[in-house]
Amino acid sequence: MSHVLGSLGATNILASGALSKKDKGKGKMTEPEQPSKEKVLEQMSVQLARDLEARFAQEDQIITKQVKRDSEIVKPT
């Protein structure tokens, strides 16, 4: 069951303030500010440096464990 507003119903809605005649919802579209290329490159470089530092630290731990294990194998008993 659908309801169709007649001209009287539409007038009542407009008069009640539910819809404004002046505001048609066509506000200005504002684009978000894009960071400069230099800023993006700097952020990428910082992230890459962090990733490499974490990878090197992980590899260092692995090597340290291997050296410790190898030195225990070589020890004369």
N, CA, C, O and CB atoms as a CASP TS submission, in Angstrom:
PFRMAT TS
TARGET T0000
AUTHOR 0000-0000-0000
METHOD Language model
MODEL 1
PARENT N/A
ATOM      1  N   MET     1       0.843  -1.164   0.000  1.00  0.00           N
ATOM      2  CA  MET     1       0.000   0.000   0.000  1.00  0.00           C
ATOM      3  C   MET     1       0.900   1.243   0.000  1.00  0.00           C
ATOM      4  O   MET     1       1.638   1.471   0.959  1.00  0.00           O
ATOM      5  CB  MET     1      -0.966  -0.011   1.221  1.00  0.00           C
ATOM      6  N   SER     2       0.846   2.011  -1.023  1.00  0.00           N
ATOM      7  CA  SER     2       1.705   3.185  -1.092  1.00  0.00           C
ATOM      8  C   SER     2       0.877   4.447  -0.951  1.00  0.00           C
ATOM      9  O   SER     2      -0.294   4.508  -1.329  1.00  0.00           O
ATOM     10  CB  SER     2       2.495   3.207  -2.405  1.00  0.00           C
ATOM     11  N   HIS     3       1.528   5.442  -0.397  1.00  0.00           N
ATOM     12  CA  HIS     3       0.867   6.730  -0.194  1.00  0.00           C
ATOM     13  C   HIS     3       1.467   7.738  -1.159  1.00  0.00           C
ATOM     14  O   HIS     3       2.687   7.843  -1.286  1.00  0.00           O
ATOM     15  CB  HIS     3       1.010   7.217   1.281  1.00  0.00           C
ATOM     16  N   VAL     4       0.625   8.456  -1.816  1.00  0.00           N
ATOM     17  CA  VAL     4       1.072   9.508  -2.723  1.00  0.00           C
ATOM     18  C   VAL     4       0.605  10.828  -2.147  1.00  0.00           C
ATOM     19  O   VAL     4      -0.574  11.011  -1.841  1.00  0.00           O
ATOM     20  CB  VAL     4       0.528   9.295  -4.180  1.00  0.00           C
ATOM     21  N   LEU     5       1.549  11.745  -2.004  1.00  0.00           N
ATOM     22  CA  LEU     5       1.198  13.056  -1.467  1.00  0.00           C
ATOM     23  C   LEU     5       0.569  13.910  -2.557  1.00  0.00           C
ATOM     24  O   LEU     5       1.095  14.021  -3.664  1.00  0.00           O
ATOM     25  CB  LEU     5       2.439  13.758  -0.877  1.00  0.00           C
ATOM     26  N   GLY     6      -0.517  14.485  -2.236  1.00  0.00           N
ATOM     27  CA  GLY     6      -1.123  15.449  -3.147  1.00  0.00           C
ATOM     28  C   GLY     6      -0.470  16.794  -2.931  1.00  0.00           C
ATOM     29  O   GLY     6       0.421  16.924  -2.091  1.00  0.00           O
ATOM     30  N   SER     7      -0.886  17.763  -3.651  1.00  0.00           N
ATOM     31  CA  SER     7      -0.294  19.091  -3.513  1.00  0.00           C
ATOM     32  C   SER     7      -0.544  19.662  -2.128  1.00  0.00           C
ATOM     33  O   SER     7       0.283  20.419  -1.621  1.00  0.00           O
ATOM     34  CB  SER     7      -0.847  20.034  -4.574  1.00  0.00           C
ATOM     35  N   LEU     8      -1.662  19.319  -1.505  1.00  0.00           N
ATOM     36  CA  LEU     8      -1.971  19.801  -0.161  1.00  0.00           C
ATOM     37  C   LEU     8      -1.018  19.177   0.859  1.00  0.00           C
ATOM     38  O   LEU     8      -0.532  19.865   1.757  1.00  0.00           O
ATOM     39  CB  LEU     8      -3.436  19.483   0.207  1.00  0.00           C
ATOM     40  N   GLY     9      -0.750  17.878   0.721  1.00  0.00           N
ATOM     41  CA  GLY     9       0.177  17.199   1.634  1.00  0.00           C
ATOM     42  C   GLY     9       1.585  17.737   1.500  1.00  0.00           C
ATOM     43  O   GLY     9       2.267  17.948   2.503  1.00  0.00           O
ATOM     44  N   ALA    10       2.027  17.961   0.275  1.00  0.00           N
ATOM     45  CA  ALA    10       3.360  18.508   0.043  1.00  0.00           C
ATOM     46  C   ALA    10       3.468  19.911   0.611  1.00  0.00           C
ATOM     47  O   ALA    10       4.507  20.276   1.161  1.00  0.00           O
ATOM     48  CB  ALA    10       3.687  18.515  -1.452  1.00  0.00           C
ATOM     49  N   THR    11       2.420  20.696   0.488  1.00  0.00           N
ATOM     50  CA  THR    11       2.413  22.050   1.041  1.00  0.00           C
ATOM     51  C   THR    11       2.526  22.003   2.553  1.00  0.00           C
ATOM     52  O   THR    11       3.236  22.815   3.146  1.00  0.00           O
ATOM     53  CB  THR    11       1.140  22.801   0.628  1.00  0.00           C
ATOM     54  N   ASN    12       1.836  21.062   3.183  1.00  0.00           N
ATOM     55  CA  ASN    12       1.913  20.929   4.640  1.00  0.00           C
ATOM     56  C   ASN    12       3.326  20.567   5.092  1.00  0.00           C
ATOM     57  O   ASN    12       3.808  21.090   6.096  1.00  0.00           O
ATOM     58  CB  ASN    12       0.919  19.872   5.130  1.00  0.00           C
ATOM     59  N   ILE    13       3.983  19.685   4.367  1.00  0.00           N
ATOM     60  CA  ILE    13       5.351  19.297   4.738  1.00  0.00           C
ATOM     61  C   ILE    13       6.282  20.492   4.595  1.00  0.00           C
ATOM     62  O   ILE    13       7.102  20.747   5.478  1.00  0.00           O
ATOM     63  CB  ILE    13       5.851  18.116   3.863  1.00  0.00           C
ATOM     64  N   LEU    14       6.167  21.221   3.504  1.00  0.00           N
ATOM     65  CA  LEU    14       7.023  22.392   3.304  1.00  0.00           C
ATOM     66  C   LEU    14       6.748  23.458   4.351  1.00  0.00           C
ATOM     67  O   LEU    14       7.679  24.100   4.836  1.00  0.00           O
ATOM     68  CB  LEU    14       6.820  22.972   1.904  1.00  0.00           C
ATOM     69  N   ALA    15       5.503  23.655   4.702  1.00  0.00           N
ATOM     70  CA  ALA    15       5.136  24.673   5.685  1.00  0.00           C
ATOM     71  C   ALA    15       5.597  24.280   7.076  1.00  0.00           C
ATOM     72  O   ALA    15       5.888  25.144   7.903  1.00  0.00           O
ATOM     73  CB  ALA    15       3.629  24.902   5.680  1.00  0.00           C
ATOM     74  N   SER    16       5.665  22.987   7.340  1.00  0.00           N
ATOM     75  CA  SER    16       6.058  22.549   8.680  1.00  0.00           C
ATOM     76  C   SER    16       7.552  22.733   8.926  1.00  0.00           C
ATOM     77  O   SER    16       7.998  22.685  10.072  1.00  0.00           O
ATOM     78  CB  SER    16       5.680  21.091   8.884  1.00  0.00           C
ATOM     79  N   GLY    17       8.313  22.938   7.885  1.00  0.00           N
ATOM     80  CA  GLY    17       9.751  23.138   8.062  1.00  0.00           C
ATOM     81  C   GLY    17      10.537  21.855   7.897  1.00  0.00           C
ATOM     82  O   GLY    17      11.757  21.868   8.062  1.00  0.00           O
ATOM     83  N   ALA    18       9.891  20.756   7.578  1.00  0.00           N
ATOM     84  CA  ALA    18      10.605  19.503   7.375  1.00  0.00           C
ATOM     85  C   ALA    18      11.550  19.620   6.185  1.00  0.00           C
ATOM     86  O   ALA    18      12.664  19.098   6.217  1.00  0.00           O
ATOM     87  CB  ALA    18       9.618  18.344   7.165  1.00  0.00           C
ATOM     88  N   LEU    19      11.114  20.288   5.161  1.00  0.00           N
ATOM     89  CA  LEU    19      11.959  20.549   4.005  1.00  0.00           C
ATOM     90  C   LEU    19      11.966  22.044   3.756  1.00  0.00           C
ATOM     91  O   LEU    19      10.914  22.683   3.793  1.00  0.00           O
ATOM     92  CB  LEU    19      11.465  19.773   2.747  1.00  0.00           C
ATOM     93  N   SER    20      13.103  22.597   3.512  1.00  0.00           N
ATOM     94  CA  SER    20      13.200  24.025   3.246  1.00  0.00           C
ATOM     95  C   SER    20      13.220  24.254   1.742  1.00  0.00           C
ATOM     96  O   SER    20      13.862  23.507   1.004  1.00  0.00           O
ATOM     97  CB  SER    20      14.461  24.630   3.912  1.00  0.00           C
ATOM     98  N   LYS    21      12.534  25.259   1.300  1.00  0.00           N
ATOM     99  CA  LYS    21      12.508  25.571  -0.126  1.00  0.00           C
ATOM    100  C   LYS    21      13.871  26.080  -0.590  1.00  0.00           C
ATOM    101  O   LYS    21      14.281  25.804  -1.717  1.00  0.00           O
ATOM    102  CB  LYS    21      11.417  26.614  -0.430  1.00  0.00           C
ATOM    103  N   LYS    22      14.571  26.812   0.260  1.00  0.00           N
ATOM    104  CA  LYS    22      15.842  27.411  -0.132  1.00  0.00           C
ATOM    105  C   LYS    22      16.968  26.380  -0.165  1.00  0.00           C
ATOM    106  O   LYS    22      17.790  26.400  -1.082  1.00  0.00           O
ATOM    107  CB  LYS    22      16.201  28.542   0.821  1.00  0.00           C
ATOM    108  N   ASP    23      17.020  25.488   0.809  1.00  0.00           N
ATOM    109  CA  ASP    23      18.103  24.516   0.896  1.00  0.00           C
ATOM    110  C   ASP    23      17.760  23.304   0.047  1.00  0.00           C
ATOM    111  O   ASP    23      16.863  22.530   0.382  1.00  0.00           O
ATOM    112  CB  ASP    23      18.362  24.102   2.364  1.00  0.00           C
ATOM    113  N   LYS    24      18.470  23.149  -1.038  1.00  0.00           N
ATOM    114  CA  LYS    24      18.225  22.012  -1.916  1.00  0.00           C
ATOM    115  C   LYS    24      19.301  20.942  -1.741  1.00  0.00           C
ATOM    116  O   LYS    24      19.396  20.018  -2.548  1.00  0.00           O
ATOM    117  CB  LYS    24      18.167  22.470  -3.376  1.00  0.00           C
ATOM    118  N   GLY    25      20.100  21.064  -0.700  1.00  0.00           N
ATOM    119  CA  GLY    25      21.133  20.073  -0.438  1.00  0.00           C
ATOM    120  C   GLY    25      22.295  20.134  -1.406  1.00  0.00           C
ATOM    121  O   GLY    25      23.010  19.148  -1.583  1.00  0.00           O
ATOM    122  N   LYS    26      22.489  21.259  -2.021  1.00  0.00           N
ATOM    123  CA  LYS    26      23.566  21.399  -2.989  1.00  0.00           C
ATOM    124  C   LYS    26      24.689  22.237  -2.397  1.00  0.00           C
ATOM    125  O   LYS    26      25.017  23.306  -2.913  1.00  0.00           O
ATOM    126  CB  LYS    26      23.049  22.030  -4.292  1.00  0.00           C
ATOM    127  N   GLY    27      25.270  21.750  -1.322  1.00  0.00           N
ATOM    128  CA  GLY    27      26.371  22.465  -0.698  1.00  0.00           C
ATOM    129  C   GLY    27      27.629  22.348  -1.536  1.00  0.00           C
ATOM    130  O   GLY    27      27.692  21.541  -2.463  1.00  0.00           O
ATOM    131  N   LYS    28      28.619  23.144  -1.214  1.00  0.00           N
ATOM    132  CA  LYS    28      29.876  23.089  -1.937  1.00  0.00           C
ATOM    133  C   LYS    28      30.622  21.823  -1.553  1.00  0.00           C
ATOM    134  O   LYS    28      30.701  21.457  -0.380  1.00  0.00           O
ATOM    135  CB  LYS    28      30.733  24.338  -1.651  1.00  0.00           C
ATOM    136  N   MET    29      31.160  21.172  -2.549  1.00  0.00           N
ATOM    137  CA  MET    29      31.946  19.966  -2.334  1.00  0.00           C
ATOM    138  C   MET    29      33.383  20.394  -2.069  1.00  0.00           C
ATOM    139  O   MET    29      33.995  21.063  -2.902  1.00  0.00           O
ATOM    140  CB  MET    29      31.856  18.990  -3.560  1.00  0.00           C
ATOM    141  N   THR    30      33.911  20.022  -0.940  1.00  0.00           N
ATOM    142  CA  THR    30      35.290  20.367  -0.628  1.00  0.00           C
ATOM    143  C   THR    30      36.133  19.111  -0.713  1.00  0.00           C
ATOM    144  O   THR    30      35.787  18.074  -0.148  1.00  0.00           O
ATOM    145  CB  THR    30      35.405  21.019   0.774  1.00  0.00           C
ATOM    146  N   GLU    31      37.226  19.214  -1.416  1.00  0.00           N
ATOM    147  CA  GLU    31      38.145  18.094  -1.563  1.00  0.00           C
ATOM    148  C   GLU    31      39.074  18.055  -0.354  1.00  0.00           C
ATOM    149  O   GLU    31      39.522  19.100   0.118  1.00  0.00           O
ATOM    150  CB  GLU    31      38.958  18.205  -2.886  1.00  0.00           C
ATOM    151  N   PRO    32      39.364  16.860   0.149  1.00  0.00           N
ATOM    152  CA  PRO    32      40.319  16.780   1.253  1.00  0.00           C
ATOM    153  C   PRO    32      41.703  17.214   0.765  1.00  0.00           C
ATOM    154  O   PRO    32      42.079  16.986  -0.385  1.00  0.00           O
ATOM    155  CB  PRO    32      40.371  15.338   1.838  1.00  0.00           C
ATOM    156  N   GLU    33      42.431  17.832   1.654  1.00  0.00           N
ATOM    157  CA  GLU    33      43.744  18.343   1.288  1.00  0.00           C
ATOM    158  C   GLU    33      44.703  17.183   1.063  1.00  0.00           C
ATOM    159  O   GLU    33      44.837  16.306   1.917  1.00  0.00           O
ATOM    160  CB  GLU    33      44.286  19.294   2.375  1.00  0.00           C
ATOM    161  N   GLN    34      45.367  17.179  -0.082  1.00  0.00           N
ATOM    162  CA  GLN    34      46.303  16.121  -0.427  1.00  0.00           C
ATOM    163  C   GLN    34      47.700  16.505   0.067  1.00  0.00           C
ATOM    164  O   GLN    34      48.133  17.641  -0.127  1.00  0.00           O
ATOM    165  CB  GLN    34      46.307  15.862  -1.963  1.00  0.00           C
ATOM    166  N   PRO    35      48.411  15.561   0.708  1.00  0.00           N
ATOM    167  CA  PRO    35      49.774  15.877   1.142  1.00  0.00           C
ATOM    168  C   PRO    35      50.693  16.009  -0.077  1.00  0.00           C
ATOM    169  O   PRO    35      50.446  15.415  -1.127  1.00  0.00           O
ATOM    170  CB  PRO    35      50.308  14.785   2.110  1.00  0.00           C
ATOM    171  N   SER    36      51.738  16.787   0.084  1.00  0.00           N
ATOM    172  CA  SER    36      52.664  16.999  -1.022  1.00  0.00           C
ATOM    173  C   SER    36      53.457  15.720  -1.286  1.00  0.00           C
ATOM    174  O   SER    36      53.530  14.831  -0.438  1.00  0.00           O
ATOM    175  CB  SER    36      53.617  18.180  -0.719  1.00  0.00           C
ATOM    176  N   LYS    37      54.045  15.647  -2.468  1.00  0.00           N
ATOM    177  CA  LYS    37      54.829  14.465  -2.837  1.00  0.00           C
ATOM    178  C   LYS    37      56.010  14.283  -1.895  1.00  0.00           C
ATOM    179  O   LYS    37      56.361  13.161  -1.530  1.00  0.00           O
ATOM    180  CB  LYS    37      55.323  14.578  -4.287  1.00  0.00           C
ATOM    181  N   GLU    38      56.619  15.400  -1.504  1.00  0.00           N
ATOM    182  CA  GLU    38      57.768  15.326  -0.608  1.00  0.00           C
ATOM    183  C   GLU    38      57.366  14.723   0.737  1.00  0.00           C
ATOM    184  O   GLU    38      58.096  13.915   1.311  1.00  0.00           O
ATOM    185  CB  GLU    38      58.382  16.721  -0.404  1.00  0.00           C
ATOM    186  N   LYS    39      56.208  15.124   1.225  1.00  0.00           N
ATOM    187  CA  LYS    39      55.714  14.624   2.510  1.00  0.00           C
ATOM    188  C   LYS    39      55.433  13.123   2.418  1.00  0.00           C
ATOM    189  O   LYS    39      55.763  12.365   3.330  1.00  0.00           O
ATOM    190  CB  LYS    39      54.435  15.390   2.941  1.00  0.00           C
ATOM    191  N   VAL    40      54.822  12.706   1.316  1.00  0.00           N
ATOM    192  CA  VAL    40      54.521  11.288   1.119  1.00  0.00           C
ATOM    193  C   VAL    40      55.810  10.482   1.039  1.00  0.00           C
ATOM    194  O   VAL    40      55.917   9.419   1.651  1.00  0.00           O
ATOM    195  CB  VAL    40      53.679  11.080  -0.155  1.00  0.00           C
ATOM    196  N   LEU    41      56.789  10.981   0.287  1.00  0.00           N
ATOM    197  CA  LEU    41      58.069  10.280   0.174  1.00  0.00           C
ATOM    198  C   LEU    41      58.773  10.190   1.519  1.00  0.00           C
ATOM    199  O   LEU    41      59.373   9.165   1.845  1.00  0.00           O
ATOM    200  CB  LEU    41      58.969  10.981  -0.837  1.00  0.00           C
ATOM    201  N   GLU    42      58.699  11.259   2.297  1.00  0.00           N
ATOM    202  CA  GLU    42      59.315  11.248   3.625  1.00  0.00           C
ATOM    203  C   GLU    42      58.653  10.194   4.512  1.00  0.00           C
ATOM    204  O   GLU    42      59.339   9.444   5.207  1.00  0.00           O
ATOM    205  CB  GLU    42      59.213  12.641   4.282  1.00  0.00           C
ATOM    206  N   GLN    43      57.329  10.138   4.488  1.00  0.00           N
ATOM    207  CA  GLN    43      56.610   9.149   5.297  1.00  0.00           C
ATOM    208  C   GLN    43      56.955   7.725   4.858  1.00  0.00           C
ATOM    209  O   GLN    43      57.115   6.834   5.692  1.00  0.00           O
ATOM    210  CB  GLN    43      55.091   9.379   5.200  1.00  0.00           C
ATOM    211  N   MET    44      57.068   7.518   3.548  1.00  0.00           N
ATOM    212  CA  MET    44      57.424   6.192   3.044  1.00  0.00           C
ATOM    213  C   MET    44      58.837   5.813   3.469  1.00  0.00           C
ATOM    214  O   MET    44      59.094   4.662   3.821  1.00  0.00           O
ATOM    215  CB  MET    44      57.302   6.147   1.516  1.00  0.00           C
ATOM    216  N   SER    45      59.749   6.772   3.436  1.00  0.00           N
ATOM    217  CA  SER    45      61.129   6.513   3.838  1.00  0.00           C
ATOM    218  C   SER    45      61.207   6.153   5.315  1.00  0.00           C
ATOM    219  O   SER    45      61.940   5.241   5.698  1.00  0.00           O
ATOM    220  CB  SER    45      62.009   7.729   3.546  1.00  0.00           C
ATOM    221  N   VAL    46      60.459   6.863   6.138  1.00  0.00           N
ATOM    222  CA  VAL    46      60.446   6.580   7.574  1.00  0.00           C
ATOM    223  C   VAL    46      59.898   5.181   7.828  1.00  0.00           C
ATOM    224  O   VAL    46      60.446   4.439   8.643  1.00  0.00           O
ATOM    225  CB  VAL    46      59.605   7.632   8.332  1.00  0.00           C
ATOM    226  N   GLN    47      58.822   4.817   7.136  1.00  0.00           N
ATOM    227  CA  GLN    47      58.230   3.488   7.313  1.00  0.00           C
ATOM    228  C   GLN    47      59.193   2.402   6.845  1.00  0.00           C
ATOM    229  O   GLN    47      59.325   1.369   7.502  1.00  0.00           O
ATOM    230  CB  GLN    47      56.898   3.382   6.547  1.00  0.00           C
ATOM    231  N   LEU    48      59.862   2.622   5.724  1.00  0.00           N
ATOM    232  CA  LEU    48      60.835   1.659   5.218  1.00  0.00           C
ATOM    233  C   LEU    48      61.979   1.484   6.204  1.00  0.00           C
ATOM    234  O   LEU    48      62.425   0.362   6.443  1.00  0.00           O
ATOM    235  CB  LEU    48      61.372   2.103   3.856  1.00  0.00           C
ATOM    236  N   ALA    49      62.460   2.587   6.780  1.00  0.00           N
ATOM    237  CA  ALA    49      63.540   2.514   7.765  1.00  0.00           C
ATOM    238  C   ALA    49      63.105   1.705   8.984  1.00  0.00           C
ATOM    239  O   ALA    49      63.882   0.902   9.502  1.00  0.00           O
ATOM    240  CB  ALA    49      63.975   3.927   8.193  1.00  0.00           C
ATOM    241  N   ARG    50      61.875   1.908   9.446  1.00  0.00           N
ATOM    242  CA  ARG    50      61.372   1.133  10.590  1.00  0.00           C
ATOM    243  C   ARG    50      61.297  -0.352  10.257  1.00  0.00           C
ATOM    244  O   ARG    50      61.687  -1.200  11.059  1.00  0.00           O
ATOM    245  CB  ARG    50      59.986   1.643  11.019  1.00  0.00           C
ATOM    246  N   ASP    51      60.792  -0.656   9.067  1.00  0.00           N
ATOM    247  CA  ASP    51      60.665  -2.055   8.658  1.00  0.00           C
ATOM    248  C   ASP    51      62.032  -2.728   8.564  1.00  0.00           C
ATOM    249  O   ASP    51      62.212  -3.855   9.026  1.00  0.00           O
ATOM    250  CB  ASP    51      59.938  -2.153   7.313  1.00  0.00           C
ATOM    251  N   LEU    52      62.993  -2.027   7.962  1.00  0.00           N
ATOM    252  CA  LEU    52      64.338  -2.590   7.843  1.00  0.00           C
ATOM    253  C   LEU    52      64.986  -2.779   9.209  1.00  0.00           C
ATOM    254  O   LEU    52      65.648  -3.787   9.453  1.00  0.00           O
ATOM    255  CB  LEU    52      65.213  -1.692   6.972  1.00  0.00           C
ATOM    256  N   GLU    53      64.797  -1.821  10.086  1.00  0.00           N
ATOM    257  CA  GLU    53      65.362  -1.927  11.430  1.00  0.00           C
ATOM    258  C   GLU    53      64.788  -3.142  12.159  1.00  0.00           C
ATOM    259  O   GLU    53      65.522  -3.871  12.826  1.00  0.00           O
ATOM    260  CB  GLU    53      65.086  -0.640  12.235  1.00  0.00           C
ATOM    261  N   ALA    54      63.497  -3.359  12.034  1.00  0.00           N
ATOM    262  CA  ALA    54      62.869  -4.513  12.679  1.00  0.00           C
ATOM    263  C   ALA    54      63.384  -5.813  12.070  1.00  0.00           C
ATOM    264  O   ALA    54      63.635  -6.783  12.786  1.00  0.00           O
ATOM    265  CB  ALA    54      61.336  -4.436  12.552  1.00  0.00           C
ATOM    266  N   ARG    55      63.541  -5.831  10.750  1.00  0.00           N
ATOM    267  CA  ARG    55      64.040  -7.043  10.091  1.00  0.00           C
ATOM    268  C   ARG    55      65.479  -7.339  10.510  1.00  0.00           C
ATOM    269  O   ARG    55      65.821  -8.491  10.778  1.00  0.00           O
ATOM    270  CB  ARG    55      63.955  -6.896   8.560  1.00  0.00           C
ATOM    271  N   PHE    56      66.324  -6.305  10.570  1.00  0.00           N
ATOM    272  CA  PHE    56      67.712  -6.497  10.980  1.00  0.00           C
ATOM    273  C   PHE    56      67.798  -6.984  12.422  1.00  0.00           C
ATOM    274  O   PHE    56      68.628  -7.837  12.740  1.00  0.00           O
ATOM    275  CB  PHE    56      68.500  -5.197  10.819  1.00  0.00           C
ATOM    276  N   ALA    57      66.954  -6.454  13.289  1.00  0.00           N
ATOM    277  CA  ALA    57      66.946  -6.890  14.684  1.00  0.00           C
ATOM    278  C   ALA    57      66.542  -8.359  14.778  1.00  0.00           C
ATOM    279  O   ALA    57      67.118  -9.113  15.564  1.00  0.00           O
ATOM    280  CB  ALA    57      65.990  -6.016  15.521  1.00  0.00           C
ATOM    281  N   GLN    58      65.567  -8.762  13.990  1.00  0.00           N
ATOM    282  CA  GLN    58      65.116 -10.154  13.999  1.00  0.00           C
ATOM    283  C   GLN    58      66.224 -11.075  13.474  1.00  0.00           C
ATOM    284  O   GLN    58      66.479 -12.132  14.052  1.00  0.00           O
ATOM    285  CB  GLN    58      63.830 -10.315  13.148  1.00  0.00           C
ATOM    286  N   GLU    59      66.875 -10.678  12.391  1.00  0.00           N
ATOM    287  CA  GLU    59      67.970 -11.477  11.845  1.00  0.00           C
ATOM    288  C   GLU    59      69.132 -11.556  12.829  1.00  0.00           C
ATOM    289  O   GLU    59      69.783 -12.595  12.940  1.00  0.00           O
ATOM    290  CB  GLU    59      68.448 -10.892  10.513  1.00  0.00           C
ATOM    291  N   ASP    60      69.393 -10.467  13.540  1.00  0.00           N
ATOM    292  CA  ASP    60      70.461 -10.456  14.539  1.00  0.00           C
ATOM    293  C   ASP    60      70.169 -11.447  15.660  1.00  0.00           C
ATOM    294  O   ASP    60      71.072 -12.142  16.125  1.00  0.00           O
ATOM    295  CB  ASP    60      70.641  -9.048  15.114  1.00  0.00           C
ATOM    296  N   GLN    61      68.909 -11.515  16.096  1.00  0.00           N
ATOM    297  CA  GLN    61      68.533 -12.479  17.132  1.00  0.00           C
ATOM    298  C   GLN    61      68.727 -13.908  16.639  1.00  0.00           C
ATOM    299  O   GLN    61      69.209 -14.762  17.384  1.00  0.00           O
ATOM    300  CB  GLN    61      67.075 -12.263  17.566  1.00  0.00           C
ATOM    301  N   ILE    62      68.359 -14.172  15.403  1.00  0.00           N
ATOM    302  CA  ILE    62      68.514 -15.517  14.845  1.00  0.00           C
ATOM    303  C   ILE    62      69.982 -15.897  14.788  1.00  0.00           C
ATOM    304  O   ILE    62      70.350 -17.008  15.170  1.00  0.00           O
ATOM    305  CB  ILE    62      67.887 -15.604  13.442  1.00  0.00           C
ATOM    306  N   ILE    63      70.823 -14.993  14.318  1.00  0.00           N
ATOM    307  CA  ILE    63      72.258 -15.262  14.222  1.00  0.00           C
ATOM    308  C   ILE    63      72.851 -15.482  15.604  1.00  0.00           C
ATOM    309  O   ILE    63      73.670 -16.382  15.790  1.00  0.00           O
ATOM    310  CB  ILE    63      72.981 -14.107  13.511  1.00  0.00           C
ATOM    311  N   THR    64      72.446 -14.668  16.580  1.00  0.00           N
ATOM    312  CA  THR    64      72.948 -14.822  17.947  1.00  0.00           C
ATOM    313  C   THR    64      72.583 -16.195  18.500  1.00  0.00           C
ATOM    314  O   THR    64      73.417 -16.844  19.130  1.00  0.00           O
ATOM    315  CB  THR    64      72.385 -13.713  18.858  1.00  0.00           C
ATOM    316  N   LYS    65      71.366 -16.643  18.278  1.00  0.00           N
ATOM    317  CA  LYS    65      70.951 -17.976  18.743  1.00  0.00           C
ATOM    318  C   LYS    65      71.753 -19.071  18.055  1.00  0.00           C
ATOM    319  O   LYS    65      72.145 -20.048  18.694  1.00  0.00           O
ATOM    320  CB  LYS    65      69.449 -18.191  18.492  1.00  0.00           C
ATOM    321  N   GLN    66      72.002 -18.918  16.754  1.00  0.00           N
ATOM    322  CA  GLN    66      72.770 -19.918  16.021  1.00  0.00           C
ATOM    323  C   GLN    66      74.207 -19.988  16.522  1.00  0.00           C
ATOM    324  O   GLN    66      74.759 -21.077  16.681  1.00  0.00           O
ATOM    325  CB  GLN    66      72.752 -19.610  14.527  1.00  0.00           C
ATOM    326  N   VAL    67      74.809 -18.835  16.769  1.00  0.00           N
ATOM    327  CA  VAL    67      76.183 -18.799  17.271  1.00  0.00           C
ATOM    328  C   VAL    67      76.250 -19.455  18.642  1.00  0.00           C
ATOM    329  O   VAL    67      77.168 -20.227  18.918  1.00  0.00           O
ATOM    330  CB  VAL    67      76.706 -17.345  17.343  1.00  0.00           C
ATOM    331  N   LYS    68      75.289 -19.156  19.494  1.00  0.00           N
ATOM    332  CA  LYS    68      75.257 -19.750  20.830  1.00  0.00           C
ATOM    333  C   LYS    68      75.110 -21.267  20.731  1.00  0.00           C
ATOM    334  O   LYS    68      75.803 -22.008  21.427  1.00  0.00           O
ATOM    335  CB  LYS    68      74.104 -19.151  21.667  1.00  0.00           C
ATOM    336  N   ARG    69      74.210 -21.724  19.868  1.00  0.00           N
ATOM    337  CA  ARG    69      73.994 -23.158  19.709  1.00  0.00           C
ATOM    338  C   ARG    69      75.245 -23.832  19.143  1.00  0.00           C
ATOM    339  O   ARG    69      75.632 -24.907  19.602  1.00  0.00           O
ATOM    340  CB  ARG    69      72.784 -23.422  18.792  1.00  0.00           C
ATOM    341  N   ASP    70      75.876 -23.207  18.154  1.00  0.00           N
ATOM    342  CA  ASP    70      77.076 -23.771  17.552  1.00  0.00           C
ATOM    343  C   ASP    70      78.229 -23.815  18.548  1.00  0.00           C
ATOM    344  O   ASP    70      79.009 -24.767  18.553  1.00  0.00           O
ATOM    345  CB  ASP    70      77.478 -22.967  16.322  1.00  0.00           C
ATOM    346  N   SER    71      78.342 -22.786  19.393  1.00  0.00           N
ATOM    347  CA  SER    71      79.434 -22.776  20.370  1.00  0.00           C
ATOM    348  C   SER    71      79.230 -23.854  21.424  1.00  0.00           C
ATOM    349  O   SER    71      80.209 -24.378  21.955  1.00  0.00           O
ATOM    350  CB  SER    71      79.546 -21.399  21.040  1.00  0.00           C
ATOM    351  N   GLU    72      78.001 -24.198  21.741  1.00  0.00           N
ATOM    352  CA  GLU    72      77.736 -25.275  22.698  1.00  0.00           C
ATOM    353  C   GLU    72      78.066 -26.633  22.096  1.00  0.00           C
ATOM    354  O   GLU    72      78.488 -27.543  22.810  1.00  0.00           O
ATOM    355  CB  GLU    72      76.271 -25.243  23.151  1.00  0.00           C
ATOM    356  N   ILE    73      77.879 -26.776  20.803  1.00  0.00           N
ATOM    357  CA  ILE    73      78.191 -28.040  20.131  1.00  0.00           C
ATOM    358  C   ILE    73      79.696 -28.249  20.081  1.00  0.00           C
ATOM    359  O   ILE    73      80.160 -29.377  20.246  1.00  0.00           O
ATOM    360  CB  ILE    73      77.600 -28.066  18.705  1.00  0.00           C
ATOM    361  N   VAL    74      80.462 -27.207  19.860  1.00  0.00           N
ATOM    362  CA  VAL    74      81.904 -27.292  19.687  1.00  0.00           C
ATOM    363  C   VAL    74      82.637 -27.448  21.014  1.00  0.00           C
ATOM    364  O   VAL    74      83.768 -27.935  21.018  1.00  0.00           O
ATOM    365  CB  VAL    74      82.409 -26.066  18.967  1.00  0.00           C
ATOM    366  N   LYS    75      82.048 -27.061  22.129  1.00  0.00           N
ATOM    367  CA  LYS    75      82.727 -27.119  23.426  1.00  0.00           C
ATOM    368  C   LYS    75      83.175 -28.544  23.743  1.00  0.00           C
ATOM    369  O   LYS    75      82.401 -29.496  23.637  1.00  0.00           O
ATOM    370  CB  LYS    75      81.804 -26.595  24.541  1.00  0.00           C
ATOM    371  N   PRO    76      84.436 -28.666  24.131  1.00  0.00           N
ATOM    372  CA  PRO    76      84.884 -30.003  24.562  1.00  0.00           C
ATOM    373  C   PRO    76      84.328 -30.302  25.957  1.00  0.00           C
ATOM    374  O   PRO    76      84.306 -29.429  26.825  1.00  0.00           O
ATOM    375  CB  PRO    76      86.451 -30.097  24.564  1.00  0.00           C
ATOM    376  N   THR    77      83.895 -31.498  26.155  1.00  0.00           N
ATOM    377  CA  THR    77      83.342 -31.868  27.463  1.00  0.00           C
ATOM    378  C   THR    77      84.285 -32.665  28.289  1.00  0.00           C
ATOM    379  O   THR    77      83.953 -33.045  29.412  1.00  0.00           O
ATOM    380  CB  THR    77      82.090 -32.632  27.300  1.00  0.00           C
TER
END
